[in-house]
Amino acid sequence: MSEFKVDGAEIDSNEGLTAAEAAELKDKMAEGFGGWGHKEFGGFKRASEKYGRCDYEGIASMVGKEVEEVRRYAEVFWRRGESVLRNWNSTVAQIEKVTKLPTMDGAFYSLFWMVHASR
């Protein structure tokens, strides 16, 4: 196995990114989620638990991001999460457990019809 080594002189002589490289980096950051850090990721998970995985407006209000940005982030999260998160199964289980809870309106509606059907 070969090791990659860079000595001090090589580091000192590095002039940084070229203008083309800097422009490419800026474009890639704009395409991705450069404004999403650990704090936003945690907020996204908590908001998904609270509002459900598809309530982008609710998630956006809790995370402080635009709805469209949350939608794009959610799509990538659900598509790539399993391959990049160690605790993927527990994260999904927690989000889906909350997502599957019945709403009060739905529970009330079911109870209402059960009571009226038994009369």
Rosetta constraint file for C-alpha pairs under 8 A:
AtomPair CA 6 CA 10 HARMONIC 6.29 0.50
AtomPair CA 6 CA 11 HARMONIC 6.95 0.50
AtomPair CA 7 CA 11 HARMONIC 6.51 0.50
AtomPair CA 8 CA 12 HARMONIC 6.00 0.50
AtomPair CA 9 CA 13 HARMONIC 6.08 0.50
AtomPair CA 10 CA 14 HARMONIC 6.40 0.50
AtomPair CA 17 CA 21 HARMONIC 5.53 0.50
AtomPair CA 17 CA 22 HARMONIC 5.72 0.50
AtomPair CA 18 CA 22 HARMONIC 6.09 0.50
AtomPair CA 19 CA 23 HARMONIC 6.15 0.50
AtomPair CA 20 CA 24 HARMONIC 6.16 0.50
AtomPair CA 21 CA 25 HARMONIC 6.07 0.50
AtomPair CA 22 CA 26 HARMONIC 6.16 0.50
AtomPair CA 23 CA 27 HARMONIC 6.23 0.50
AtomPair CA 24 CA 28 HARMONIC 6.16 0.50
AtomPair CA 25 CA 29 HARMONIC 6.12 0.50
AtomPair CA 26 CA 30 HARMONIC 6.23 0.50
AtomPair CA 27 CA 31 HARMONIC 6.27 0.50
AtomPair CA 28 CA 32 HARMONIC 6.20 0.50
AtomPair CA 29 CA 33 HARMONIC 6.65 0.50
AtomPair CA 29 CA 34 HARMONIC 5.36 0.50
AtomPair CA 30 CA 34 HARMONIC 6.90 0.50
AtomPair CA 33 CA 73 HARMONIC 7.42 0.50
AtomPair CA 36 CA 40 HARMONIC 5.39 0.50
AtomPair CA 36 CA 41 HARMONIC 6.62 0.50
AtomPair CA 37 CA 41 HARMONIC 6.16 0.50
AtomPair CA 38 CA 42 HARMONIC 6.17 0.50
AtomPair CA 39 CA 43 HARMONIC 6.21 0.50
AtomPair CA 40 CA 44 HARMONIC 5.99 0.50
AtomPair CA 40 CA 63 HARMONIC 6.33 0.50
AtomPair CA 41 CA 45 HARMONIC 6.34 0.50
AtomPair CA 42 CA 46 HARMONIC 6.24 0.50
AtomPair CA 43 CA 47 HARMONIC 5.91 0.50
AtomPair CA 43 CA 62 HARMONIC 7.08 0.50
AtomPair CA 43 CA 63 HARMONIC 5.54 0.50
AtomPair CA 44 CA 48 HARMONIC 5.99 0.50
AtomPair CA 44 CA 59 HARMONIC 6.52 0.50
AtomPair CA 44 CA 62 HARMONIC 7.90 0.50
AtomPair CA 44 CA 63 HARMONIC 6.20 0.50
AtomPair CA 45 CA 49 HARMONIC 6.23 0.50
AtomPair CA 45 CA 91 HARMONIC 7.79 0.50
AtomPair CA 45 CA 95 HARMONIC 7.44 0.50
AtomPair CA 46 CA 50 HARMONIC 6.24 0.50
AtomPair CA 47 CA 51 HARMONIC 5.82 0.50
AtomPair CA 47 CA 52 HARMONIC 7.50 0.50
AtomPair CA 47 CA 58 HARMONIC 7.22 0.50
AtomPair CA 47 CA 59 HARMONIC 4.94 0.50
AtomPair CA 47 CA 62 HARMONIC 6.17 0.50
AtomPair CA 47 CA 63 HARMONIC 7.30 0.50
AtomPair CA 48 CA 52 HARMONIC 4.76 0.50
AtomPair CA 48 CA 53 HARMONIC 4.89 0.50
AtomPair CA 48 CA 54 HARMONIC 7.77 0.50
AtomPair CA 48 CA 55 HARMONIC 7.62 0.50
AtomPair CA 48 CA 59 HARMONIC 6.19 0.50
AtomPair CA 48 CA 95 HARMONIC 6.04 0.50
AtomPair CA 49 CA 53 HARMONIC 7.23 0.50
AtomPair CA 49 CA 94 HARMONIC 6.65 0.50
AtomPair CA 49 CA 95 HARMONIC 4.39 0.50
AtomPair CA 49 CA 96 HARMONIC 7.36 0.50
AtomPair CA 49 CA 97 HARMONIC 7.96 0.50
AtomPair CA 49 CA 98 HARMONIC 5.60 0.50
AtomPair CA 49 CA 99 HARMONIC 6.78 0.50
AtomPair CA 50 CA 95 HARMONIC 7.94 0.50
AtomPair CA 50 CA 98 HARMONIC 6.76 0.50
AtomPair CA 50 CA 99 HARMONIC 7.78 0.50
AtomPair CA 51 CA 55 HARMONIC 5.84 0.50
AtomPair CA 51 CA 58 HARMONIC 5.98 0.50
AtomPair CA 51 CA 59 HARMONIC 6.59 0.50
AtomPair CA 51 CA 99 HARMONIC 7.17 0.50
AtomPair CA 52 CA 95 HARMONIC 6.74 0.50
AtomPair CA 52 CA 96 HARMONIC 7.32 0.50
AtomPair CA 52 CA 98 HARMONIC 6.77 0.50
AtomPair CA 52 CA 99 HARMONIC 4.56 0.50
AtomPair CA 53 CA 74 HARMONIC 7.83 0.50
AtomPair CA 53 CA 95 HARMONIC 6.94 0.50
AtomPair CA 53 CA 96 HARMONIC 7.58 0.50
AtomPair CA 53 CA 99 HARMONIC 6.87 0.50
AtomPair CA 55 CA 59 HARMONIC 6.24 0.50
AtomPair CA 56 CA 60 HARMONIC 5.83 0.50
AtomPair CA 56 CA 67 HARMONIC 5.77 0.50
AtomPair CA 56 CA 68 HARMONIC 7.93 0.50
AtomPair CA 56 CA 70 HARMONIC 6.12 0.50
AtomPair CA 56 CA 71 HARMONIC 5.93 0.50
AtomPair CA 57 CA 61 HARMONIC 6.18 0.50
AtomPair CA 57 CA 67 HARMONIC 5.55 0.50
AtomPair CA 58 CA 62 HARMONIC 6.46 0.50
AtomPair CA 59 CA 63 HARMONIC 6.09 0.50
AtomPair CA 59 CA 67 HARMONIC 7.96 0.50
AtomPair CA 59 CA 70 HARMONIC 7.23 0.50
AtomPair CA 60 CA 64 HARMONIC 5.57 0.50
AtomPair CA 60 CA 65 HARMONIC 5.03 0.50
AtomPair CA 60 CA 66 HARMONIC 5.90 0.50
AtomPair CA 60 CA 67 HARMONIC 5.34 0.50
AtomPair CA 60 CA 70 HARMONIC 6.00 0.50
AtomPair CA 61 CA 65 HARMONIC 6.95 0.50
AtomPair CA 65 CA 69 HARMONIC 6.64 0.50
AtomPair CA 65 CA 70 HARMONIC 6.58 0.50
AtomPair CA 66 CA 70 HARMONIC 6.35 0.50
AtomPair CA 67 CA 71 HARMONIC 6.17 0.50
AtomPair CA 68 CA 72 HARMONIC 6.28 0.50
AtomPair CA 69 CA 73 HARMONIC 6.11 0.50
AtomPair CA 70 CA 74 HARMONIC 5.93 0.50
AtomPair CA 71 CA 75 HARMONIC 6.24 0.50
AtomPair CA 72 CA 76 HARMONIC 6.48 0.50
AtomPair CA 73 CA 77 HARMONIC 5.99 0.50
AtomPair CA 74 CA 78 HARMONIC 6.07 0.50
AtomPair CA 75 CA 79 HARMONIC 6.09 0.50
AtomPair CA 76 CA 80 HARMONIC 5.72 0.50
AtomPair CA 76 CA 81 HARMONIC 7.41 0.50
AtomPair CA 77 CA 81 HARMONIC 4.96 0.50
AtomPair CA 78 CA 82 HARMONIC 7.74 0.50
AtomPair CA 80 CA 84 HARMONIC 6.62 0.50
AtomPair CA 81 CA 85 HARMONIC 5.63 0.50
AtomPair CA 81 CA 88 HARMONIC 6.61 0.50
AtomPair CA 82 CA 86 HARMONIC 7.76 0.50
AtomPair CA 82 CA 88 HARMONIC 5.46 0.50
AtomPair CA 82 CA 89 HARMONIC 7.79 0.50
AtomPair CA 87 CA 91 HARMONIC 6.15 0.50
AtomPair CA 88 CA 92 HARMONIC 6.10 0.50
AtomPair CA 89 CA 93 HARMONIC 6.04 0.50
AtomPair CA 90 CA 94 HARMONIC 6.11 0.50
AtomPair CA 91 CA 95 HARMONIC 6.31 0.50
AtomPair CA 92 CA 96 HARMONIC 5.90 0.50
AtomPair CA 93 CA 97 HARMONIC 5.80 0.50
AtomPair CA 94 CA 98 HARMONIC 6.50 0.50
AtomPair CA 95 CA 99 HARMONIC 6.11 0.50
AtomPair CA 96 CA 100 HARMONIC 5.93 0.50
AtomPair CA 97 CA 101 HARMONIC 6.67 0.50
AtomPair CA 102 CA 106 HARMONIC 6.21 0.50
AtomPair CA 102 CA 107 HARMONIC 6.19 0.50
AtomPair CA 103 CA 107 HARMONIC 6.14 0.50
AtomPair CA 104 CA 108 HARMONIC 5.84 0.50
AtomPair CA 105 CA 109 HARMONIC 5.96 0.50
AtomPair CA 106 CA 110 HARMONIC 6.19 0.50
AtomPair CA 107 CA 111 HARMONIC 6.16 0.50
AtomPair CA 108 CA 112 HARMONIC 5.95 0.50
AtomPair CA 109 CA 113 HARMONIC 6.36 0.50
AtomPair CA 110 CA 114 HARMONIC 6.19 0.50
AtomPair CA 111 CA 115 HARMONIC 6.19 0.50
AtomPair CA 112 CA 116 HARMONIC 6.25 0.50
AtomPair CA 113 CA 117 HARMONIC 5.74 0.50
AtomPair CA 114 CA 118 HARMONIC 6.31 0.50
AtomPair CA 115 CA 119 HARMONIC 6.96 0.50
